[in-house]
Amino acid sequence: MARDWLLVETLGNEPAVVALGRKLRNLVPITAFLRRNPHLAAIRTAIAESAQTGQSLVSITPKNGRVIRTEPVLMSDGRMHGVHVWSGPPNVEPPDRPIPGPLKWDLTLGVATDTPQSLANNGKNPEVEDTDGRAFAENWPSRELKPNESKVLALAVKPEPGQTLCTTWDATDWQGNPIRVSFVARNAIEPGPDGRDHIVARGMNWRAEPTEPTDHLAQRILHGLAQPGVHRALLDLNTWTLLKWLDEPCPFYDWRRSARNAPRVHPDDEPRLAAMSAEFTDGAAATAVLRMPGDGDTWVPVHVTVIRVELEEQTFAGLVSVRLPTGAELAEAGLSTA
């Protein structure tokens, strides 16, 4: 076995390797990854026992005296997401372990659940960030658009049971430092809090090895088209779930409230929202002034423009631009300027 820790995902039918040390591996079955390892059976037994008990284990193989160490990766709801495993001689200490962070996305509700470790790995400050009831857009770096993010966004927009994803992206942490994060997820059907079946993505993240920064044309174009006072984002056109901010997150309405199962717009504006949906289905940009959640129980008029963009083949999202409306736009919408 390699000298690095193996991160093994245990949510599928067979344990699968997703990382060697900090290096991403694409859900390789443990039997294939360690097919030439004479201790494969003992390692599989150790993984199974640690996954079943939720405990760290240390065992010794009977013939060659190899030490096998395991560390479980347990989600906050008690579900086992994976096991870290290392094997080596008894007189050798294992290398430092990159700590995985378990996480969960309810793709039906559009709500994310993190853990302190997954937040830290993702560059957030776990001392101030909530772990439960998070909007999807809180888990994505704003003002950055990476080439490999489209697959993750497409998984959120068009989820299906059994989908898996292994990817790595570059980001900036809450202190402004460049970081690299690897991520694995698997979709499955689970009972939701409302008693219905939900599609839930469970996964793990960890800090990957840093690389030299690269210049992306799409990122430079995105920044070049930025306008003062306008905040752009990607959203799910089916549920109007906010997926990712492309500019600084909007400060004048409470976009996080939707993750708390609250209305995304004022109930009286639902017809306008439905009309917008019909417009961009035909390929045109849709525009309206909608009352969005404000502080407490208040509502804030927001000028909203949405166009449809293709993330992956036949998988679409909405590119939304929001700003404060002018007095004329408020009057046209029949809303007070006070």
C-alpha positions in Angstrom: 0.0 0.0 0.0 1.2 3.6 -0.7 2.7 5.5 2.2 -0.1 8.2 2.0 -3.5 7.9 3.5 -6.2 6.6 1.3 -9.6 8.4 1.5 -12.3 5.8 0.8 -15.9 6.7 0.0 -18.4 4.3 1.5 -21.7 5.6 0.2 -21.9 3.2 -2.9 -22.2 -0.5 -3.3 -18.4 -0.9 -2.9 -15.8 1.2 -1.0 -14.1 3.4 -3.6 -10.8 5.4 -3.4 -11.3 9.1 -3.9 -7.9 10.4 -2.7 -4.3 9.3 -2.3 -2.9 11.8 0.2 -4.3 15.0 -1.3 -4.4 13.8 -4.9 -7.9 13.2 -6.3 -8.8 9.7 -7.5 -12.0 9.1 -9.5 -14.0 6.6 -7.3 -11.7 3.7 -8.0 -13.0 0.5 -6.3 -10.7 -0.5 -3.4 -10.4 -4.0 -4.9 -9.0 -2.5 -8.1 -6.9 0.1 -6.4 -5.2 -2.4 -4.1 -5.5 -5.5 -6.4 -1.8 -6.4 -5.9 -1.6 -5.6 -2.2 -1.3 -8.8 -0.1 -3.1 -7.1 2.7 -6.2 -6.2 0.7 -8.5 -8.5 2.7 -7.3 -7.1 6.0 -7.6 -3.5 4.8 -11.2 -4.1 3.5 -12.1 -5.7 6.9 -10.7 -2.7 8.8 -12.6 -0.2 6.5 -15.9 -2.2 7.0 -15.4 -2.3 10.8 -14.6 1.4 11.1 -17.6 2.3 8.9 -19.9 0.1 11.0 -18.7 1.3 14.4 -17.9 4.9 13.5 -14.7 4.5 15.5 -11.0 4.9 14.7 -9.2 1.6 14.7 -5.7 0.2 14.8 -5.1 -3.4 13.8 -2.1 -5.6 13.0 -2.1 -8.2 10.2 -1.2 -11.6 11.6 1.4 -12.8 9.2 3.6 -9.8 8.3 2.9 -7.5 11.3 1.6 -4.6 9.2 -0.3 -1.9 11.1 -3.6 -0.7 9.6 -5.1 2.5 10.9 -8.5 3.9 10.1 -10.3 7.2 10.7 -14.1 7.4 10.0 -15.6 10.4 8.1 -18.9 10.9 9.8 -21.6 13.4 8.8 -23.3 15.4 11.5 -26.6 13.4 11.0 -24.8 10.2 11.9 -24.3 8.9 8.3 -20.9 7.5 7.4 -19.5 9.1 4.3 -16.1 7.5 4.2 -13.0 6.1 5.9 -9.4 7.2 5.9 -7.1 4.2 5.9 -3.3 3.8 6.1 -1.1 0.7 6.4 2.6 0.5 7.1 5.3 -1.1 9.3 4.8 -1.0 13.0 7.9 1.2 13.5 6.7 3.9 11.0 4.4 6.7 11.8 1.8 7.6 9.2 2.1 11.0 7.4 0.0 14.0 8.4 -3.6 13.4 7.4 -5.5 15.9 5.3 -8.7 16.1 7.2 -11.8 15.4 5.0 -15.0 17.4 5.6 -18.3 15.6 5.2 -21.2 17.6 3.7 -24.7 17.1 2.4 -26.9 18.9 -0.2 -30.6 18.4 -0.3 -31.0 19.0 -4.1 -34.8 18.9 -3.8 -35.0 21.7 -1.2 -32.0 23.6 -2.4 -30.4 23.5 1.1 -26.8 22.6 2.1 -25.6 21.2 5.4 -21.9 21.5 6.2 -19.6 20.6 9.0 -17.0 22.8 10.6 -14.3 20.8 8.7 -16.0 21.1 5.3 -16.4 24.8 5.9 -12.7 25.1 6.8 -11.6 23.1 3.8 -13.8 25.3 1.5 -12.1 28.4 2.7 -14.8 29.6 5.1 -14.4 30.6 8.7 -16.2 27.9 10.8 -16.2 30.2 13.8 -18.8 32.5 12.2 -20.5 30.4 9.5 -23.6 28.4 10.1 -23.4 24.7 9.3 -27.2 24.0 8.8 -29.7 25.5 6.5 -27.2 27.1 4.1 -28.1 28.5 0.7 -26.2 26.8 -2.1 -24.6 30.1 -3.1 -23.0 30.4 0.3 -20.8 27.3 -0.5 -19.4 28.8 -3.7 -16.7 31.4 -4.0 -18.2 34.6 -5.4 -16.6 36.7 -8.2 -14.9 33.5 -9.6 -16.0 31.3 -12.4 -13.8 28.1 -12.9 -14.0 25.8 -16.0 -14.7 22.7 -13.9 -17.5 24.3 -11.8 -20.1 23.8 -14.6 -20.3 20.0 -13.9 -21.1 20.7 -10.2 -23.6 23.3 -11.0 -25.2 21.0 -13.6 -25.5 18.3 -11.0 -27.4 20.7 -8.8 -29.7 21.9 -11.6 -30.5 18.5 -13.1 -30.0 15.9 -10.3 -30.6 12.2 -10.8 -30.1 9.3 -8.3 -26.8 7.6 -8.8 -24.9 10.5 -10.2 -21.3 10.9 -8.9 -18.8 13.6 -9.2 -15.1 14.0 -8.4 -13.5 17.4 -9.1 -11.0 20.0 -7.9 -11.3 23.8 -8.1 -9.3 26.8 -7.1 -10.7 29.4 -4.8 -9.8 32.1 -2.2 -10.3 31.6 1.5 -12.0 34.1 3.8 -8.6 35.7 4.5 -7.8 36.2 0.8 -5.4 33.3 0.4 -5.5 31.1 -2.7 -6.6 27.6 -2.0 -7.3 24.4 -3.9 -10.2 22.1 -2.9 -11.1 18.6 -4.0 -14.6 17.3 -3.7 -16.5 14.1 -4.2 -20.3 13.6 -4.2 -22.9 11.0 -4.8 -26.7 11.5 -5.4 -29.2 9.2 -3.9 -32.9 9.1 -2.9 -33.5 9.8 0.8 -36.7 10.5 2.8 -37.0 14.3 3.3 -38.3 16.2 6.3 -41.7 16.6 4.6 -42.1 12.8 4.2 -41.4 12.9 0.4 -38.5 11.3 -1.4 -35.7 13.9 -1.9 -32.6 13.7 -4.1 -29.6 14.2 -1.7 -26.0 14.6 -2.6 -23.6 13.4 0.1 -19.9 14.0 -0.2 -16.6 15.0 1.3 -14.1 17.7 0.6 -10.4 18.2 1.4 -7.6 20.6 0.7 -5.8 19.6 -2.5 -2.2 20.3 -3.4 -1.7 23.9 -4.6 -0.8 24.7 -8.2 0.3 27.7 -10.1 -2.5 30.1 -10.8 -3.8 30.1 -14.3 -5.5 32.8 -16.3 -9.0 32.0 -17.6 -10.5 34.0 -20.4 -14.0 33.5 -19.2 -13.1 34.9 -15.8 -11.5 38.0 -17.4 -14.6 38.6 -19.6 -16.9 38.2 -16.6 -15.0 40.8 -14.6 -14.8 43.1 -17.7 -18.7 43.1 -18.0 -19.2 43.9 -14.3 -21.3 47.0 -13.6 -21.5 49.1 -10.4 -24.6 48.3 -8.4 -25.5 45.2 -10.5 -25.0 41.8 -8.9 -25.0 38.7 -11.2 -25.6 35.1 -10.2 -26.5 31.7 -11.5 -29.8 30.1 -10.5 -31.8 27.0 -11.0 -34.6 27.9 -13.4 -36.8 25.1 -12.1 -36.8 26.1 -8.5 -35.3 29.6 -8.5 -32.7 28.3 -6.1 -29.6 30.6 -6.1 -26.6 28.6 -7.1 -23.6 30.9 -7.3 -22.8 34.6 -7.1 -20.7 35.9 -10.1 -20.1 39.3 -8.4 -20.0 40.2 -4.8 -23.1 38.8 -3.1 -26.1 41.2 -3.2 -26.3 43.3 0.0 -29.8 44.8 -0.3 -32.0 41.7 0.0 -31.8 38.6 2.2 -31.0 35.9 -0.4 -30.1 33.4 2.3 -33.7 33.4 3.5 -34.8 31.0 0.7 -32.6 28.3 2.3 -34.8 28.6 5.4 -37.9 27.4 3.5 -39.2 31.0 3.1 -40.8 32.5 -0.1 -38.3 33.7 -2.6 -40.6 36.6 -3.7 -43.6 38.3 -2.2 -46.7 36.1 -2.7 -48.4 38.9 -4.8 -45.5 38.8 -7.2 -45.8 35.1 -8.0 -47.7 35.9 -11.3 -44.8 38.1 -12.4 -42.3 35.3 -11.6 -44.4 32.9 -13.7 -44.5 35.3 -16.6 -40.7 35.7 -16.5 -40.4 31.9 -16.6 -42.5 31.8 -19.8 -40.4 34.6 -21.4 -37.0 33.0 -21.0 -38.3 29.6 -22.1 -38.6 31.2 -25.5 -35.0 32.3 -25.4 -35.6 36.0 -24.5 -34.4 37.9 -21.5 -37.0 38.3 -18.8 -37.2 41.4 -16.7 -39.4 42.5 -13.8 -39.4 44.3 -10.5 -40.0 41.8 -7.8 -40.3 42.2 -4.0 -37.6 40.1 -2.5 -37.0 39.1 1.2 -35.5 41.9 3.3 -34.5 42.2 6.9 -37.0 40.4 9.2 -40.4 40.2 7.6 -39.8 43.1 5.2 -39.8 43.0 1.4 -37.4 44.9 -0.9 -38.2 45.9 -4.5 -35.5 44.5 -6.8 -35.1 44.9 -10.5 -34.4 41.4 -11.9 -33.2 40.3 -15.4 -32.8 36.6 -16.2 -31.5 34.9 -19.4 -31.1 31.2 -20.0 -27.6 29.8 -20.3 -26.4 26.3 -21.0 -24.1 24.8 -18.3 -23.7 21.3 -19.9 -25.4 19.8 -22.9 -29.2 20.2 -22.4 -28.7 21.4 -18.9 -29.7 25.0 -18.4 -29.4 27.6 -15.6 -30.5 31.2 -15.4 -28.0 34.1 -15.5 -29.7 36.7 -13.2 -28.7 40.3 -12.8 -30.2 42.2 -9.8 -30.1 45.9 -8.9 -32.2 48.5 -7.1 -35.0 49.8 -9.4 -35.4 53.4 -10.5 -38.3 55.5 -9.4 -39.9 55.1 -12.9 -39.5 51.3 -12.7 -41.2 51.2 -9.3 -44.0 53.3 -10.6 -44.5 51.1 -13.6 -44.6 48.1 -11.3 -47.2 49.8 -9.2 -45.0 49.9 -6.1 -44.3 52.7 -3.7 -41.1 54.7 -4.0 -41.1 55.4 -0.2 
